[in-house]
Amino acid sequence: MSGTTHADPMKTKTGKTRLGPLSLKQLYDLLKSTSKAKEKGKIQTRIREMEKRGHKLPQETVAETATETV
């Protein structure tokens, strides 16, 4: 079955990024690179949900995030 194309599992059929499979680090990076308010809200909501469930950023990422926001 070579030659067949498959949909990208990280995108919806309209081309929007799926937030579910992304890690917290990836979500924070996406949040920094996004300029649309609606997308930022969705990303922030997903980050809050993950943090509520107990997911945490690695320590080196926390340090990077803290220095970039200051």
Secondary structure as UniProt FT lines:
FT   TURN            2..3
FT   TURN            9..10
FT   TURN            13..14
FT   TURN            20..21
FT   HELIX           24..33
FT   HELIX           37..52
FT   TURN            53..54
FT   HELIX           59..69
//
